[in-house]
Amino acid sequence: MKRAYDLAIIGAGPAGISAALAAAASGARIALLDDNPVAGGQIWRDGPQVRLPALARRLRAELAAQANVDCFAATRVVALAGPRGLLLEDEQRGWRLDYARLILCTGARELLLPFPGWTLPGVSGAGGLQALLHGGLPVHGERVVIAGSGPLLLACAASARRHGARVQRIAEQAAWSTLARFAAGLPRWPGKLWQSLRLLDPAYRGASHVIAALGRERLEGVRLRQGGQIVELECERLACGFGLVANTEIAQALGCALRDDAIAVNDWQATACDGIYAAGECTGCGGSELALLEGSIAGYAAVDEHARAQALWPQRQRWQRFAEALRTSFALDPALRHLAAADTLVCRCEDVPYAALAGHAGWHAAKLASRCGMGACQGRVCGAAARTLFGWSRPAPRPPFTPARIATLLELDDEQEPPCAP
């Protein structure tokens, strides 16, 4: 099975939705692909106990009204299929989609750093805990500690409290002085100032980070460094968020250049590859407001509506300044790169400890000596951790990008050169 579109958009989060809506008025035939059951991405994830914000509901309704936009939910990109094609898989089948132009809105995932006890049941990512809560995970009465860096910690704490959890501590690694400077600049973005005031939590502590998760069969407590002191707290859940990692695997396979570990784009959101654009967190993490604007600019540019795209540049620049404030204020403390002990697992899929990786010059050498990155996650978790811990460069992505059925792979032909192949 093969379908052809004028424009394909990978990812239906805020950037992907806004890109599709911007491009739709041109009359172009558009395919919007996402591996989630409904559009919205991670920030607007559905669930039995979730009430979506009005903006998300409105954008979904507008998207559904576009006759020339085909939305393919629960659909994964498995591999490239020729110079302008994608091999896709949904719940029923594998199939090929050809496109004239492409917008990558592949988002980002959590950066998870290893520390003693991080594999205990009860330990998760901060975003992971939010997703579980949205899915109906019962946490009523449970004691929760949230640690790491960035505004996601406060959002996670608010979600946990709404579901009846007792938030014992929010441990933010940034120094109090840095947090004060960040807060002083928030009036430039009044919406963010109001959001921050609503999320303020008495359990919040600056200059504090996790040292170890404690317990035998499951999590029983957490050890934190708070300033110059060591503090231990009993808890049933520990959620850690050390920032986000741009999802660049498809972009790399296409030949797109990277900048600062994200997809490099110009003012039009165009990548180094002709006819391929990128928007949202995959080009650098800056929040949903920036993602919406970048998506609209990419959508207009992809259908040659350059005047409408350029009209949004000043708004984008305003939110780019907010993104830069986030990056500088919540940059990781180098101490977090040294939490793991020799026997701490870095690759939890294949049980590869820190000591087995520390002596290698790079990812390739480590894989030759161990099975690091060869498990179920295919290095999506341990790869980002290893880059942070050891300074390794990103490995070249290899298809399939996600586990796929043999029948799906048989849809491929022999012509697999990406559009930017040297």
PESULKA-V471342 format. One record per run of one state. SS is the DSSP state (2 for helix, 1 for strand, 0 for the rest). FROM is the first residue (numbers start at 1). TO is the last residue. If there is no record, write none. Layout:
ss:SS from:FROM to:TO
ss:SS from:FROM to:TO
This chain:
ss:0 from:1 to:1
ss:1 from:2 to:10
ss:0 from:11 to:13
ss:2 from:14 to:24
ss:0 from:25 to:29
ss:1 from:30 to:33
ss:0 from:34 to:53
ss:2 from:54 to:64
ss:0 from:65 to:68
ss:1 from:69 to:72
ss:0 from:73 to:75
ss:1 from:76 to:80
ss:0 from:81 to:84
ss:1 from:85 to:89
ss:0 from:90 to:93
ss:1 from:94 to:104
ss:0 from:105 to:107
ss:1 from:108 to:110
ss:0 from:111 to:115
ss:1 from:116 to:116
ss:0 from:117 to:120
ss:1 from:121 to:121
ss:0 from:122 to:122
ss:1 from:123 to:125
ss:2 from:126 to:134
ss:0 from:135 to:142
ss:1 from:143 to:148
ss:0 from:149 to:151
ss:2 from:152 to:162
ss:0 from:163 to:165
ss:1 from:166 to:172
ss:0 from:173 to:175
ss:2 from:176 to:188
ss:0 from:189 to:189
ss:2 from:190 to:199
ss:0 from:200 to:203
ss:1 from:204 to:205
ss:0 from:206 to:207
ss:1 from:208 to:214
ss:0 from:215 to:217
ss:1 from:218 to:218
ss:0 from:219 to:220
ss:1 from:221 to:226
ss:0 from:227 to:228
ss:1 from:229 to:234
ss:0 from:235 to:236
ss:1 from:237 to:241
ss:0 from:242 to:243
ss:1 from:244 to:246
ss:0 from:247 to:248
ss:2 from:249 to:254
ss:0 from:255 to:257
ss:1 from:258 to:259
ss:0 from:260 to:261
ss:1 from:262 to:263
ss:0 from:264 to:269
ss:1 from:270 to:270
ss:0 from:271 to:275
ss:1 from:276 to:278
ss:0 from:279 to:279
ss:2 from:280 to:283
ss:0 from:284 to:287
ss:2 from:288 to:302
ss:0 from:303 to:305
ss:2 from:306 to:310
ss:0 from:311 to:312
ss:2 from:313 to:329
ss:0 from:330 to:333
ss:2 from:334 to:338
ss:0 from:339 to:344
ss:1 from:345 to:347
ss:0 from:348 to:351
ss:1 from:352 to:353
ss:2 from:354 to:357
ss:0 from:358 to:362
ss:2 from:363 to:369
ss:0 from:370 to:381
ss:2 from:382 to:390
ss:0 from:391 to:405
ss:2 from:406 to:409
ss:0 from:410 to:422
